[in-house]
């Protein structure tokens, strides 16, 4: 082969390689669906008051959110127990941060409490449970996530379409810029995680700047939460519930007034009486008859309007009590794997690192990377993969060194 022919083939090969490297990846079916959906939705959005220019700006450069699709399909193999759920969310770190925020935002919280009649500690607790006081508000573009869920998966697409139109209307009203409308994979937004339609109905402008900015204004976010709870029936001056001691054989789920419960032998663990005997209350024993018992008042049901789970409402109520200075539950959870203290959490992370899990520098905080490593370790060891950092897991890691 002559030098000229070798040069020709080398040049051709280089051009082919460069062309292959530069060529964009083949678009997948979700990309095509996403693009078609964006085109088809525009007339509906314009009819709902969204300008064509704002619509184009909101979708400019957006692509399908594959992570949102994956999370919408995820069905966990397990559920954490209610004891584990409360332990991980009402941690010493979160309680202390709540008390710091109670002091830092005292004037704002006092104004909100006067305006809406909702206990400031409960408002703080919702903020703490939802986003760890703003630390984890979500990094998904809400427009991209909602559009993806409306077009590219089968679970409640019409719901996500409505939420998407609501999100575009929020942008049209100027409450937030499109590039700053971030949230969870499912479209929950801001410091206290409002879906767009809930934002439209309940978000509040606490600082008087004409915008309801739950992303950048903590007063707006906290006032919005208080307004949401008030509009769903919060009773001012009442708590969410009480931990109680009940006579053996008392039926869970029964509903009576507090005075009737007291007459039946039910008493508060603190040993004091109930302040408003006429209030109706329902007996809840989430860990069974051998675990802690609670009389849940109306406000417990109101908290569940934020997230319809007993575990969520119990965590919010208990965190509120702890922020206010209350103590832990008196009755222990049955067969409960106790959470770790800071020294034990550091040891747990060091042992996970030693076993090859890349969780970063041990800091004693059980974040997403540590929980993922715990779950992977549990799966490999044939343990229940609940991602929970408890005493039994630490013992297992110690034995497996």
ABEGO torsion letter per residue (X at the ends): XBAAAAAAAAAAAAAAAAAAAABBBBBBAAAAAAAAAAAAAAAAAAAAGBBAAAAAAAABGBBBBAAAAAAAABBBABBBBAAAAAAAABBAAAAAAAAAAAAAAAAAAAAAAAAAGBBAAAAAAAAAAAAGGGABAEABBAAAAAAAAAAABABGAAAAAAAAAAAAAAAAAGABBAAABBBBAAGBBEAAGBBAAAAAAABBBAAGAGBBBAAABAAAAAAAAAAAAAAAGBBBGBBAEBBBBBBBGBBBGBBBBAAAAAAAGBBBAAGBBBABAABBBBBBBAAEAABBBBBBBAAAAAAAAABBBAAAAAAAAAAAAAAAGBBBBABBBBGBBBBBBAAAAAAAAAAAAAAGBBAEBBAGBBBAAAAAAAAAAAAAAGBBBAGBBBAAAAAAAAAAX
